Amino acid sequence: MPRAERLLQLMQALRGRRHPVRGAVLAQELGISLRTLYRDIAALQAQGAHIDGAPGLGYVLRPGFVLPPLMFSHDEIAALVLGTRWVASRADSELGSAARSALDKIAFVLPAELRLELDNTALLVGPGEVLTCGDSELASMRHAIRTERKLRIGYRDLQGKESLRTIWPCALGFFDRVCVLVAWCELRQDLRHFRADRITTLEPLEERYPLRRQALLKQWREQQDMPS
C-alpha cells in the first residue's frame, strides 16, 4: 500500500474513535507492524495532526486537523473528477463554477504523478438534458437552505392548480431531468417535495425558520424510511 494511502487510512481510523485506542489495535486494523504505525503517527504529527498519546498508552486525534488533498488515493481522485464533472454539467452555473474551481485548487497541491492521474482520468460524464428550472432560482434555493431562511413560492401542482406557499427548505435533490426541493410547507403543515420546474415565482425571505435544518432532514429521513 502506498504510504500516502496508508496515512489516510490511519487518519480515518483515528477520526472514528472518541477515546484512545492502543497502537496494537490500530496496527492490526491497518495490517501494518507496530514499528510502521509509530513512524506513521510521527509523520502525521509532523504535518500538524494533533494526536495525543504514546506507545503502550493509546492514541486519540483531537479535532481541527484537515488532511491535505495530496493524500487522496487514485480512486478518490477519480471520484472527485467524475463528481465535479457531473456537477459542472448538471447543476446551476454558480455551483458548476465552484466545482471547477475546487478541482483546480486540488490540482495545484497534488504531486506531479497524482496531478497526471487527475488530468487523464478516463471517467466521463455523458450528455444530459438541461434542467428546466432557472439558474438564479437554484442559487437562491441553495442559499436559503444554507442560511435556514424561509422562501415564498408560487407552485403549480400536477393538475395545473397554482398556490402561494411559505416553505422552510432543507434539501435539494438533483436528478437527470429535474431538481426536487425538500421543504416544510406552512400551508400543509408537513414536509413536501416541490419540483423546481413547477415553481412559478420565488421570493427569498429574511425570516429564519424556527427549526434547525438538521432536524428537518432527520424528520424527512424518518418519513422516507431512510437510514440517518
Steps between C-alpha positions, in 0.01 A plus 500: 500500500642847412604699807263788419203264490614331822518835682153586377363170633669564835338844522161348421549234767584765759214728395252219559587473872423735786721322754867398487572184301804282555768492232473121469130531413570763233790302354285186474213696345731653236701183441834658588767447764512698825830651390339628178204632696727701732681649199171590331364668814821701528467602134142619553600691813775671299234611246294662777265223610417535871543137600532450876644186653808283513601138440323276751247768599290538186435783255219748446459767231392842617261682261614773262750331272414473130710265293638678191358398159831347394401203720221397259526150356471433124138382538413806710643728232296319234187543713570871549550558127184307409297682766618846403441430132144390579435812708650724232267356235182442704478766773451875476787705359606638840538152649664372182756779513569422867556132413756587231672745735522237775658253259756762391595560864545128559709465184726784616616313813516148358839342431584463130405132464157552659439819302559297184241250625255785552556641151477166321219319681289292264173552693269725297154650545268447205271769359176559686192716473524858622312558825177687440528715813687829490859561599429782745210310658722201580764729651230667715374161619849390598562826685172467690588142599846602617375798705180328622271772366146480374392524136169622362420314179228473243450132419309321224403142587460202269144602413609853410351659813710787636547599864711741703704337777756585765749219542804406708750348254734233636632300201530511122511181296660504154366250247582468131196697386378694801589634845279428799490732801425340838333747736254541784183658360315739730183454296497119533674490840721219382810424299445510126691449175492787249619451145711802417359523147149549647604792720356799317621776734766503771559767764776455763389623843721641775316302766679190626289193555464382861660153467854404411550358153645181648176445698290539185727261309480245783120518492499465121729195512272338755196565280681351201625206709856590412805429721645801680 
